[in-house]
Amino acid sequence: MKMILAIIQNADRDNLTSALRKAKIGHTRLNTTGGFLRQGNTTLVIGVEDDDVDKVLHLIETTCQEREILHRPGSGALHADAYVEPVKVLVGGATIFVLTMEQFRKL
């Protein structure tokens, strides 16, 4: 059995969770925040049999797309009137961890 941790953009959350429900793949959704852009993400915890890992990875790949956004870097240390040029940043896609589970119980 495997546990898949998938960190995705909130913009992709509804499409992926809908696809997982249609495929009858149980999952737990956690609201998280990215450290780089400090934007909302969703982390999905998905437990599946070894044979279903590729199916889940395919669903993630087809529903979580990269996109380019304009991001205005800066911190609270900047003067309020300071202008910071926005930069283009690629976001989206997914960061995925596939972990082997020794034991799974549903109580």
C-alpha positions, 0 to 999 in steps of 0.5 A: 500500500502507498500513501501519496501526498500531493501539494497542488495549487488551490486553482486545481483543487476542485478539478482533481478532487472531482476526478478522484471522487469519480474514480472512487479514490478516497482522499483527505484534503488539507489547506496549506500555504506555500513558503515561497509565494505565501499563497494558498495550496492544498495538500491531498493525502491519498492512500491506495494499493500499489496497483493504483499509484499510476492511475492517481499520478495520471489524474494529478498530471491531467488536472494540475496544470502549470501557469504563469502569474505575475508576482510582486516580491517584497516584504513588510520591511519595504517602505509603503510607497516603494514600487517593486516590479512584478516578476513572472513566476511559474506556478501550478502542477504538483509536488508529489511524494509517494510513500510506502506504508507498512500498515493502514487502519480505518477505524 
